[in-house]
Amino acid sequence: MATYFVRRILIAIPTLVAISFVIFALLALAPGDPMAQFATNPEVPPAVREQLRASLGLDQPMPVRYVKWLFALAQGDLGWSFAARMPVVEFLAQRLPQTLAVVGVAYLVSIIIAVPVGVFTAARPKSWLSHIVSVVSMAGISLPTFLSGTILLLIFSVLLRDSPFQLPMIYDTQLKVKDFASLLQQFRQSLMPIIVLALFNAGAMTRFVRSAMLENLPLDYVRTARAKGLTEGVVILKHTLRNSLIPVVTLVAVGAPAVFAGAIITEQIFRVNGIGELLITSIQRSDTPVVMAIVFIFAVLVVLSSLIADVCYGLLDPRIKLS
């Protein structure tokens, strides 16, 4: 297995380098000038603007800038934010906790909900609860996050105003959890965006788990386990679920980076000052170092998640040999 992972990592390195070059070239060719904010300011002379461009390396050819960025990346330096006037690493470190507090928690909640619900509905596919779950999961998949987020805002922030069930409309990014009261406030302001993202992700995962379980339940090894006298719970949880989780692991692992990228709309609706909101504002400001860093981090997450999925394959099914 160690040889397999070393080989995968050696393949991933040139893949990430090629991805980074494509992203860097597209951002370099895209319209927009990071110095546009100075061009509209009459108090900044043209000579000063040219000096700023030279100090930031914007006057050099694109291949030279890319090679410098690549060598800086190897040293852990993601560049300098033109808009924030600070290192990109520090800028991302300020926004990452907000994203993890909402998007990360929502993804974990969706997994915790989807797996047991999908198993239960597959074990009793004709029950009334199974039909209700199917309707709710289809609604979660069908409703876009901007619509469900707007509906929750209208209900809990407008219609239930001045009631015990009112929730904050705007996410307070300056809130620091120091005691139980601040922890409760953090929970209340995170509740709506977490519900929106968890409902959307859990809907797809639940149907996927249910489908994988229904595909494995009629197979011979399940009938054999029942013929041995094992209880239905042991047959489902120990035998059927373990084999059914193999495709689910792929969905969860590959979907994790997509969740962080797809939460951009939700962060915009609830004003969550996270990575997704930062990506939008950086694109608008032509802050290419920040955009480059965020998109490249997403690419790294995709590669890492595929490696984690391969590890889970071997743990779930001993027949799978990674070599």
Secondary structure, DSSP 8 states (H G I E B T S, - for coil): -HHHHHHHHHHHHHHHHHHHHHHHHHHHHSS--TTHHHHT-TTS-HHHHHHHHHHTTTTS-HHHHHHHHHHHHHTT---EETTTTEEHHHHHHHHHHHHIIIIIHHHHHHHHHHHHHHHHHHHSTTSHHHHHHHHHHHHHHHS-HHHHHHHHHIIIIIITTTSTT---SS--TT----SHHHHHHHHHHHHHHHHHHHHHHHHHHHHHHHHHHHHHTTSHHHHHHHHTT--HHHIIIIIIHHHHHHHHHHHHHHHHHHHHHHTHHHHHHHT--SHHHHHHHHHHTT-HHHHHHHHHHHHHHHHHHHHHHHHHHHHH-TT----
